[in-house]
Amino acid sequence: MTTRSVSGSGSRSRSRWTLQVVGGLALAALTLTACSSGDSGDSAKKSASGSSSEKLSGTVTVFAAASLKESFTALGKTFEKEHPGTKVAFNFGGSDALAASITSGAPADVFAAASPKTMKTVTDAKDAKGTPTTFVRNQLEIATLPGNPKKIKTLKDLTHSGLKVALCAKEVPCGSAAQKALTAAKLKLTPVSYEQDVKGALTKVQLKEVDASVVYKTDVKAAGGKVAGVEFPESKQAINDYPIAPLKNARNAEGATAFIDLVKSAQGQKVLGQAGFLKP
């Protein structure tokens, strides 16, 4: 009996030992799992921290067509707010002059042109990085003095004797589009002045130096009540595509890409649409 009692005791001891070992292994496994989970969480945090630590900084220099001034200025402020520590510096002007500056070595990160032709000047010189993307389109409109005192209703009315009209220079996208519209209407028009960009042509009307000018719808809208707009059917045959591209020698390549992404985003397209631009 004593022998059996000892044997039973030993069996129970071994069972307890086995349970303790199994329990210990299970606890160890749980501990390792918890540690692994914790490490994964830490890694995720480190990854997120790493990406945030690589945030954008510095100045993003954008050369853009004059007609983009209001909408791009607004997007620039949005960009700076979304990326603290950055600044967007703009150079607005005639697309042809901006393209010439870029090919001559002017420092810039982004080029947004008012026509594929002026963008081609930059791509042909291999100064753009990648393929330019059309991000909006724009249509012409006749800008007149408030109230349209000369009762201008058509493009042909601009050819009337005694009417003073300003146009964009022929090499500028808005001027090229105006010439295309005049050709479509089989009209010849000699303006009292050719302006180097669309804002210059619009200013001529605002200063009452001319009775009318052919500009973009977006410029008429941006001017508010300072001018009146007159639509004309031939403008549909002279709609300009607006391409945008990062530049090969960009000093802030990451910032350039991020700004272009904003312009092409739903948020950017909303701002441009509200300014009167057409979808690409």
Residue frames relative to the residue before (quaternion, step in Angstrom):
aa qw qx qy qz dx dy dz
M 1.0000 0.0000 0.0000 0.0000 0.00 0.00 0.00
T 0.6514 0.5182 -0.3210 0.4519 3.50 1.02 -0.91
T 0.6437 0.5344 -0.3229 0.4426 3.52 0.99 -0.89
R 0.6656 0.4936 -0.3099 0.4662 3.57 0.94 -0.88
S 0.6203 0.5525 -0.3382 0.4423 3.55 1.07 -0.77
V 0.6571 0.5011 -0.3054 0.4731 3.57 0.99 -0.88
S 0.6470 0.5218 -0.3198 0.4547 3.53 0.98 -0.91
G 0.6604 0.5033 -0.3128 0.4612 3.59 0.94 -0.87
S 0.6337 0.5340 -0.3257 0.4553 3.54 1.04 -0.79
G 0.6591 0.5121 -0.3040 0.4593 3.55 1.01 -0.89
S 0.6287 0.5393 -0.3328 0.4506 3.54 1.09 -0.81
R 0.6656 0.4999 -0.3056 0.4623 3.52 0.99 -0.93
S 0.6236 0.5483 -0.3313 0.4480 3.58 1.08 -0.77
R 0.6596 0.5024 -0.3075 0.4669 3.52 0.99 -0.89
S 0.6292 0.5362 -0.3318 0.4543 3.58 1.03 -0.78
R 0.6573 0.5013 -0.3153 0.4661 3.55 0.98 -0.90
W 0.6367 0.5356 -0.3221 0.4516 3.54 1.04 -0.86
T 0.6481 0.5281 -0.3101 0.4527 3.55 1.00 -0.91
L 0.6580 0.5140 -0.3017 0.4602 3.57 0.98 -0.92
Q 0.6411 0.5301 -0.3186 0.4544 3.53 1.06 -0.85
V 0.6540 0.5147 -0.3107 0.4592 3.56 0.99 -0.90
V 0.6662 0.5004 -0.2974 0.4662 3.57 0.90 -0.99
G 0.6511 0.5169 -0.3108 0.4607 3.54 0.99 -0.89
G 0.6494 0.5241 -0.3133 0.4533 3.53 1.01 -0.86
L 0.6520 0.5121 -0.3123 0.4639 3.54 1.00 -0.87
A 0.6419 0.5243 -0.3208 0.4585 3.56 1.01 -0.85
L 0.6500 0.5164 -0.3104 0.4631 3.55 1.02 -0.90
A 0.6427 0.5264 -0.3177 0.4570 3.53 1.03 -0.86
A 0.6422 0.5307 -0.3182 0.4525 3.55 1.04 -0.87
L 0.6497 0.5138 -0.3098 0.4668 3.54 1.01 -0.88
T 0.6376 0.5369 -0.3155 0.4534 3.54 1.03 -0.86
L 0.6631 0.5021 -0.3011 0.4663 3.55 0.97 -0.94
T 0.6345 0.5342 -0.3262 0.4535 3.57 1.04 -0.83
A 0.6507 0.5199 -0.3043 0.4623 3.54 0.99 -0.94
C 0.6559 0.5087 -0.3065 0.4659 3.54 0.98 -0.92
S 0.6460 0.5234 -0.3185 0.4552 3.54 1.01 -0.91
S 0.6467 0.5161 -0.3085 0.4693 3.54 1.01 -0.89
G 0.6452 0.5218 -0.3103 0.4639 3.53 1.02 -0.84
D 0.6436 0.5204 -0.3195 0.4614 3.54 1.02 -0.86
S 0.6358 0.5300 -0.3322 0.4523 3.56 1.02 -0.86
G 0.6421 0.5202 -0.3160 0.4661 3.53 1.01 -0.87
D 0.6516 0.5057 -0.3159 0.4689 3.54 0.98 -0.90
S 0.6455 0.5273 -0.3272 0.4453 3.57 0.99 -0.87
A 0.6396 0.5244 -0.3229 0.4600 3.54 1.02 -0.88
K 0.6501 0.5132 -0.3121 0.4655 3.52 1.03 -0.89
K 0.6499 0.5132 -0.3185 0.4613 3.54 1.00 -0.86
S 0.6378 0.5321 -0.3269 0.4508 3.55 1.04 -0.84
A 0.6612 0.4935 -0.2994 0.4792 3.54 0.96 -0.95
S 0.6475 0.5200 -0.3145 0.4599 3.53 1.01 -0.88
G 0.6442 0.5366 -0.3198 0.4414 3.52 1.04 -0.86
S 0.6729 0.4927 -0.3063 0.4588 3.58 0.95 -0.88
S 0.6736 0.4878 -0.3082 0.4619 3.56 1.02 -0.76
S 0.6254 0.5411 -0.3408 0.4471 3.54 1.16 -0.61
E 0.6729 0.4566 -0.2864 0.5066 3.55 1.26 -0.42
K 0.2060 0.8178 -0.5094 0.1711 3.56 1.13 0.69
L 0.6075 -0.5757 0.4125 0.3597 3.53 -1.26 0.48
S 0.0216 0.7830 -0.6211 0.0242 3.54 -1.17 0.59
G 0.7021 0.4840 -0.3345 0.4011 3.53 -1.32 0.13
T 0.6189 -0.5621 0.4227 0.3497 3.52 -1.39 -0.09
V 0.1903 -0.7382 0.6371 0.1140 3.54 -1.08 0.85
T 0.1788 -0.8097 0.5548 0.0688 3.57 -0.52 1.20
V 0.0675 -0.8226 0.5640 -0.0246 3.55 -0.57 1.22
F 0.1759 -0.7380 0.6447 0.0936 3.55 -0.84 1.06
A 0.0964 0.8284 -0.5397 0.1146 3.60 -0.55 1.14
A 0.6199 -0.5503 0.4220 0.3672 3.54 -1.21 0.65
A 0.6184 -0.5967 0.3750 0.3478 3.56 -1.03 0.84
S 0.6386 0.5536 -0.3284 0.4217 3.59 1.04 -0.73
L 0.6477 0.5191 -0.3126 0.4619 3.59 1.26 -0.27
K 0.3609 0.7977 -0.4468 0.1838 3.57 1.27 -0.16
E 0.7290 0.4426 -0.2665 0.4491 3.60 0.64 -1.05
S 0.7195 0.4512 -0.2664 0.4558 3.59 0.78 -0.99
F 0.6727 0.4819 -0.3053 0.4712 3.60 0.96 -0.79
T 0.5998 0.5484 -0.3651 0.4541 3.58 1.06 -0.64
A 0.6472 0.5071 -0.3062 0.4799 3.57 1.01 -0.84
L 0.6743 0.4846 -0.2959 0.4722 3.60 0.94 -0.86
G 0.5927 0.5686 -0.3589 0.4435 3.57 1.14 -0.61
K 0.6548 0.5036 -0.3041 0.4745 3.57 1.00 -0.83
T 0.6254 0.5274 -0.3280 0.4723 3.56 1.07 -0.78
F 0.6431 0.5358 -0.3110 0.4501 3.57 0.96 -0.91
E 0.6789 0.4936 -0.2871 0.4615 3.57 0.88 -0.95
K 0.6446 0.5126 -0.3170 0.4704 3.57 1.09 -0.70
E 0.6888 0.4734 -0.2750 0.4751 3.58 1.01 -0.82
H 0.7773 0.2208 -0.1159 0.5776 3.58 1.18 -0.55
P 0.1889 -0.8118 0.5444 0.0947 3.60 0.25 1.25
G 0.7346 0.3725 -0.2942 0.4848 3.55 -0.93 0.90
T 0.6563 0.4694 -0.3180 0.4978 3.57 1.29 -0.06
K 0.1130 -0.7572 0.6367 0.0918 3.53 -1.34 0.29
V 0.2177 -0.7611 0.5968 0.1312 3.56 -0.99 0.84
A 0.1161 -0.7909 0.6002 0.0274 3.56 -0.66 1.17
F 0.1660 -0.8212 0.5428 0.0593 3.58 -0.68 1.09
N 0.0961 -0.7227 0.6790 0.0860 3.49 -1.31 0.58
F 0.0592 -0.8169 0.5736 -0.0101 3.58 -0.23 1.30
G 0.2836 0.7553 -0.5569 0.1975 3.56 -1.03 0.76
G 0.7208 -0.3661 0.3195 0.4943 3.54 -1.28 -0.32
S 0.5429 -0.6629 0.4058 0.3181 3.58 -0.83 0.96
D 0.6372 0.5377 -0.3367 0.4376 3.58 1.01 -0.75
A 0.6646 0.4933 -0.2979 0.4757 3.58 0.99 -0.85
L 0.6415 0.5160 -0.3241 0.4660 3.59 1.01 -0.77
A 0.6411 0.5251 -0.3204 0.4589 3.57 0.98 -0.86
A 0.6501 0.5160 -0.3096 0.4640 3.56 0.99 -0.86
S 0.6361 0.5261 -0.3255 0.4611 3.59 1.03 -0.76
I 0.6559 0.5184 -0.3088 0.4536 3.57 0.97 -0.89
T 0.6985 0.4586 -0.2771 0.4743 3.58 0.87 -0.91
S 0.6484 0.4936 -0.3161 0.4858 3.58 1.27 -0.30
G 0.6604 -0.5564 0.2926 0.4107 3.57 1.29 0.08
A 0.3673 0.7286 -0.5057 0.2801 3.60 1.21 0.19
P 0.4496 -0.7056 0.4724 0.2772 3.62 -0.84 0.92
A 0.2205 0.7513 -0.5938 0.1853 3.55 -0.75 1.10
D 0.3633 -0.7404 0.5304 0.1963 3.55 -1.20 0.59
V 0.7994 0.1241 -0.0266 0.5872 3.58 1.09 -0.77
F 0.0959 -0.7680 0.6283 0.0784 3.56 -1.13 0.68
A 0.0366 -0.7705 0.6364 -0.0087 3.56 -0.82 1.06
A 0.1032 -0.8370 0.5374 0.0043 3.58 -0.35 1.27
A 0.4734 -0.6765 0.4919 0.2761 3.55 -1.26 0.44
S 0.7890 0.1422 -0.1332 0.5827 3.59 1.23 0.24
P 0.5834 -0.5790 0.4344 0.3685 3.61 -1.14 0.54
K 0.6003 0.5908 -0.3570 0.4038 3.58 1.09 -0.71
T 0.7026 0.4420 -0.2789 0.4829 3.58 0.89 -0.88
M 0.6032 0.5282 -0.3621 0.4753 3.59 1.12 -0.55
K 0.6084 0.5781 -0.3431 0.4219 3.58 1.07 -0.77
T 0.5672 0.5890 -0.3802 0.4322 3.57 1.12 -0.61
V 0.6978 0.4620 -0.2527 0.4855 3.55 1.02 -0.88
T 0.6795 0.4797 -0.3037 0.4647 3.60 0.91 -0.83
D 0.6271 0.5369 -0.3393 0.4511 3.59 1.04 -0.72
A 0.6831 0.4528 -0.2724 0.5040 3.57 1.15 -0.64
K 0.4114 -0.7392 0.4326 0.3116 3.57 1.40 0.06
D 0.4207 0.7111 -0.4578 0.3283 3.55 1.08 0.77
A 0.6245 0.4943 -0.3469 0.4953 3.59 1.30 0.00
K 0.3214 -0.7257 0.5745 0.2001 3.55 -1.19 0.57
G 0.8171 0.1222 -0.1165 0.5513 3.57 -0.56 1.13
T 0.6322 -0.5324 0.4121 0.3835 3.53 -1.33 -0.21
P 0.4672 -0.6817 0.4811 0.2926 3.62 -0.77 0.96
T 0.2498 -0.7660 0.5790 0.1250 3.56 -1.17 0.69
T 0.3811 -0.6882 0.5621 0.2553 3.58 -0.96 0.85
F 0.1132 -0.8373 0.5338 0.0348 3.59 -0.60 1.09
V 0.7789 -0.0116 -0.0267 0.6265 3.62 1.25 -0.34
R 0.2420 -0.7140 0.6230 0.2088 3.53 -1.40 0.00
N 0.1681 -0.7948 0.5770 0.0839 3.58 -1.21 0.42
Q 0.2217 -0.7861 0.5711 0.0814 3.53 -1.12 0.80
L 0.5114 -0.6761 0.4521 0.2774 3.54 -1.10 0.74
E 0.0104 -0.7579 0.6521 0.0118 3.51 -1.34 0.45
I 0.4372 -0.6657 0.5286 0.2938 3.58 -1.17 0.52
A 0.2003 -0.7632 0.6043 0.1100 3.56 -0.84 1.01
T 0.0427 -0.7955 0.6045 -0.0040 3.57 -0.85 0.99
L 0.6518 -0.4602 0.3944 0.4558 3.56 -1.27 0.01
P 0.6515 -0.5215 0.3626 0.4148 3.62 -1.10 0.56
G 0.7903 0.2664 -0.2143 0.5085 3.55 -0.88 0.96
N 0.2820 -0.7985 0.4868 0.2142 3.57 1.35 -0.17
P 0.0313 -0.8653 0.5002 0.0019 3.62 0.71 1.09
K 0.6906 0.4622 -0.2894 0.4750 3.61 1.11 -0.55
K 0.3893 -0.7643 0.4427 0.2613 3.58 1.34 0.13
I 0.1972 0.7910 -0.5442 0.1981 3.55 0.91 0.97
K 0.0549 -0.8310 0.5534 -0.0147 3.58 -0.71 1.10
T 0.7988 0.1775 -0.0791 0.5694 3.56 1.16 -0.55
L 0.6471 -0.4936 0.3980 0.4234 3.55 -1.30 0.19
K 0.6123 0.5656 -0.3433 0.4328 3.58 1.09 -0.71
D 0.5868 0.5967 -0.3676 0.4055 3.59 1.07 -0.67
L 0.6053 0.5819 -0.3550 0.4110 3.59 1.14 -0.57
T 0.6536 0.5190 -0.3153 0.4516 3.58 1.23 -0.36
H 0.4342 0.7175 -0.4523 0.3035 3.59 1.26 -0.06
S 0.5614 -0.6219 0.4408 0.3222 3.55 -1.06 0.81
G 0.7932 0.3038 -0.2374 0.4713 3.54 -0.98 0.86
L 0.6019 0.5483 -0.3643 0.4520 3.58 1.25 -0.18
K 0.2550 -0.7758 0.5615 0.1331 3.57 -0.78 1.03
V 0.0124 -0.8178 0.5715 -0.0659 3.56 -0.68 1.20
A 0.1854 -0.7540 0.6189 0.1183 3.55 -1.13 0.73
L 0.1004 -0.7748 0.6223 0.0492 3.56 -1.11 0.76
C 0.5295 -0.5642 0.5017 0.3866 3.54 -1.27 0.27
A 0.6171 -0.5369 0.4145 0.3988 3.57 -1.15 0.55
K 0.6105 -0.6132 0.3638 0.3447 3.58 -1.02 0.79
E 0.6802 0.4925 -0.2988 0.4534 3.60 1.08 -0.63
V 0.5877 0.5457 -0.3636 0.4739 3.58 1.31 -0.23
P 0.6245 -0.5882 0.3504 0.3759 3.65 -0.94 0.78
C 0.6770 0.4714 -0.3187 0.4668 3.63 0.89 -0.82
G 0.6390 0.5155 -0.3215 0.4718 3.60 1.13 -0.61
S 0.6381 0.5205 -0.3153 0.4717 3.54 1.03 -0.81
A 0.6511 0.5079 -0.3082 0.4723 3.56 1.01 -0.83
A 0.6324 0.5327 -0.3289 0.4562 3.59 1.01 -0.80
Q 0.6496 0.5089 -0.3105 0.4718 3.58 0.99 -0.83
K 0.6313 0.5281 -0.3257 0.4653 3.57 1.06 -0.76
A 0.6522 0.5083 -0.3059 0.4719 3.58 1.01 -0.83
L 0.6521 0.5121 -0.3102 0.4650 3.58 0.98 -0.86
T 0.6367 0.5181 -0.3208 0.4726 3.56 1.04 -0.77
A 0.6402 0.5245 -0.3202 0.4610 3.57 1.00 -0.84
A 0.7138 0.4205 -0.2387 0.5067 3.58 1.11 -0.72
K 0.3713 -0.7482 0.4624 0.2975 3.58 1.36 -0.05
L 0.4544 0.6695 -0.4418 0.3874 3.52 0.97 1.02
K 0.1909 -0.7369 0.6326 0.1427 3.53 -1.28 0.51
L 0.0129 -0.8128 0.5804 -0.0478 3.54 -0.83 1.03
T 0.1315 -0.7728 0.6171 0.0685 3.55 -0.85 0.99
P 0.2399 -0.8053 0.5265 0.1295 3.61 -0.31 1.23
V 0.5410 -0.5952 0.4670 0.3673 3.56 -1.24 0.29
S 0.8059 0.0035 -0.0254 0.5914 3.59 1.24 -0.30
Y 0.2590 -0.7092 0.6335 0.1693 3.51 -1.28 0.61
E 0.1969 -0.8067 0.5509 0.0831 3.57 -0.74 1.07
Q 0.5527 -0.6714 0.4045 0.2831 3.57 -1.11 0.76
D 0.7862 0.0207 -0.0755 0.6130 3.58 1.25 -0.12
V 0.7057 -0.4999 0.3072 0.3972 3.55 -1.28 0.35
K 0.6189 0.5425 -0.3526 0.4454 3.59 1.06 -0.64
G 0.6154 0.5447 -0.3397 0.4574 3.56 1.10 -0.68
A 0.6579 0.5035 -0.3054 0.4694 3.57 0.99 -0.85
L 0.6542 0.5075 -0.3083 0.4684 3.58 1.02 -0.78
T 0.6359 0.5492 -0.3247 0.4341 3.58 0.98 -0.84
K 0.5839 0.5892 -0.3614 0.4259 3.57 1.09 -0.68
V 0.6653 0.4748 -0.2940 0.4954 3.57 1.06 -0.76
Q 0.6577 0.5288 -0.3122 0.4361 3.56 0.89 -0.93
L 0.7061 0.4324 -0.2506 0.5016 3.58 1.10 -0.71
K 0.4242 -0.7329 0.4267 0.3176 3.56 1.37 0.05
E 0.3699 0.7217 -0.4968 0.3091 3.55 1.13 0.68
V 0.7599 0.1423 -0.1094 0.6248 3.56 1.30 -0.37
D 0.5419 -0.6262 0.4555 0.3268 3.55 -1.28 0.34
A 0.8049 -0.0345 0.0595 0.5895 3.54 1.14 -0.62
S 0.0456 -0.7661 0.6377 0.0658 3.53 -1.32 0.27
V 0.3913 -0.6893 0.5529 0.2571 3.55 -1.22 0.48
V 0.0821 0.7967 -0.5841 0.1318 3.54 -0.48 1.26
Y 0.6274 -0.5067 0.3993 0.4360 3.57 -1.23 -0.37
K 0.6302 -0.5278 0.4136 0.3914 3.56 -1.24 0.47
T 0.6322 0.5575 -0.3297 0.4251 3.56 1.03 -0.81
D 0.6617 0.5057 -0.3088 0.4594 3.58 1.07 -0.71
V 0.6115 0.5276 -0.3433 0.4794 3.56 1.09 -0.71
K 0.6652 0.5064 -0.2974 0.4612 3.57 0.95 -0.91
A 0.6627 0.5158 -0.3026 0.4509 3.58 0.96 -0.87
A 0.6514 0.5322 -0.3118 0.4417 3.58 1.11 -0.65
G 0.3449 -0.7606 0.4902 0.2494 3.57 1.22 -0.26
G 0.8162 -0.2387 0.1864 0.4921 3.56 -0.93 -0.90
K 0.4638 0.7006 -0.4418 0.3143 3.60 1.24 0.07
V 0.7694 0.1076 -0.0873 0.6235 3.57 1.29 -0.37
A 0.3344 -0.6906 0.5914 0.2480 3.54 -1.35 0.19
G 0.3072 -0.7690 0.5343 0.1699 3.57 -1.11 0.62
V 0.1088 -0.7744 0.6213 0.0497 3.55 -1.07 0.81
E 0.2783 -0.7681 0.5562 0.1524 3.57 -0.61 1.14
F 0.0362 -0.7828 0.6201 0.0377 3.58 -1.19 0.53
P 0.5894 -0.6517 0.3572 0.3168 3.60 -0.88 0.95
E 0.6179 0.5728 -0.3546 0.4054 3.60 1.03 -0.70
S 0.5407 0.6415 -0.4014 0.3674 3.59 1.19 -0.42
K 0.5916 0.5872 -0.3634 0.4160 3.60 1.18 -0.53
Q 0.6751 0.4682 -0.2887 0.4916 3.56 1.23 -0.37
A 0.7347 0.3580 -0.2136 0.5351 3.57 1.28 0.10
I 0.2537 0.7791 -0.5274 0.2245 3.56 1.00 0.86
N 0.2784 -0.7862 0.5351 0.1343 3.58 -0.85 0.99
D 0.3180 -0.6958 0.6112 0.2029 3.54 -1.08 0.84
Y 0.2311 -0.7684 0.5835 0.1255 3.58 -1.06 0.80
P 0.1114 -0.8102 0.5725 0.0581 3.63 -0.46 1.14
I 0.1272 -0.7737 0.6161 0.0755 3.56 -1.21 0.56
A 0.0599 0.8059 -0.5851 0.0673 3.58 -1.05 0.72
P 0.4469 -0.6296 0.5456 0.3260 3.58 -1.19 0.52
L 0.4020 -0.7328 0.4983 0.2305 3.57 -1.10 0.58
K 0.6279 -0.6023 0.3580 0.3389 3.53 -1.08 0.84
N 0.7732 0.3246 -0.1732 0.5165 3.58 0.94 -0.85
A 0.1932 0.8124 -0.5244 0.1665 3.57 1.15 0.64
R 0.3765 -0.7225 0.5368 0.2195 3.56 -0.94 0.90
N 0.7597 0.2080 -0.1284 0.6026 3.56 1.24 -0.45
A 0.1167 -0.8512 0.5101 0.0394 3.56 0.48 1.26
E 0.6519 0.5141 -0.3177 0.4581 3.59 0.98 -0.86
G 0.6589 0.5041 -0.2999 0.4709 3.55 1.00 -0.86
A 0.6197 0.5503 -0.3351 0.4482 3.58 1.05 -0.79
T 0.6650 0.5013 -0.2965 0.4675 3.56 0.91 -0.94
A 0.6652 0.5106 -0.2991 0.4554 3.58 0.94 -0.91
F 0.6543 0.5031 -0.3246 0.4620 3.62 0.96 -0.79
I 0.6471 0.5078 -0.3176 0.4718 3.59 0.96 -0.83
D 0.6181 0.5403 -0.3371 0.4609 3.57 1.04 -0.76
L 0.6416 0.5160 -0.3194 0.4692 3.58 1.02 -0.79
V 0.6437 0.5309 -0.3187 0.4496 3.58 0.93 -0.90
K 0.7380 0.4195 -0.2184 0.4814 3.58 0.96 -0.90
S 0.5349 0.6454 -0.3983 0.3724 3.60 1.24 -0.28
A 0.6820 -0.4625 0.3611 0.4366 3.57 -1.31 0.22
Q 0.6349 0.5350 -0.3212 0.4555 3.56 1.03 -0.80
G 0.6789 0.4886 -0.2828 0.4695 3.57 0.92 -0.92
Q 0.6596 0.5115 -0.3018 0.4607 3.55 0.98 -0.87
K 0.6066 0.5503 -0.3498 0.4548 3.57 1.11 -0.64
V 0.6518 0.5072 -0.3080 0.4722 3.58 0.94 -0.90
L 0.6827 0.4818 -0.2858 0.4692 3.57 0.90 -0.93
G 0.6384 0.5287 -0.3225 0.4571 3.58 1.03 -0.75
Q 0.6508 0.5115 -0.3055 0.4706 3.56 1.03 -0.82
A 0.6466 0.5115 -0.3137 0.4710 3.57 1.20 -0.52
G 0.6263 -0.5729 0.3257 0.4164 3.57 1.28 -0.15
F 0.4772 0.6668 -0.4461 0.3587 3.58 1.27 0.03
L 0.4231 -0.6848 0.5373 0.2517 3.53 -1.23 0.60
K 0.5801 -0.5821 0.4296 0.3743 3.56 -1.18 0.51
P 0.5656 -0.6179 0.4186 0.3509 3.60 -1.08 0.65
